Amino acid sequence: MKKKAIFILFVLVLTFAISPNVNAQCSMCTINAEQGVKNGNTQTAGLNTGVLYLLSLPYLMAVIVGVVWYKKYRKKNIHLNMKKEPFNLN
């Protein structure tokens, strides 16, 4: 279990260390959307909806996986094997 956690941590660190710098796309989309609205373009009105759609999709998938995992692995019909004799708590 410890080796698996170290491997996952290593992969995450490696992923964030090697990932390219992509800050330019956000500012480019913002400028294009602002210019399109100023010029009367109606196609850029759907840009925010598309961004929200792309943002919510990973969270929705995580919730679905969590619900399926919970339903599959929750314990059902737990038997405690307790004595049927009455007992005192004093």
Steps between C-alpha positions, in 0.01 A plus 500: 500500500786736583671430168179577314457835680862596427454407133182710470669795669800464265275495193312812617820691569644393166181601319497850647875546455496412129170662399541789256408854588151560359409836652475666157184318396292645782589859416449437128150363558416793726616757245313327217181483702522866603569616146219286361246646743614856427463442127149357536594139437244264654712185465723598789201504737516120512867500598426523872251215474758286324764577761260409782409179318866402466562593863211297641557181301794363706315567825190327368706198397663486846158507668372219276807285574459572873134400503567180305791416731286565810214287372732214403716483812268598785440226749158341502340264755767523768468226763650581840484153663401637841364291786126499521508510881416829676795675660535783753691818431558573875 
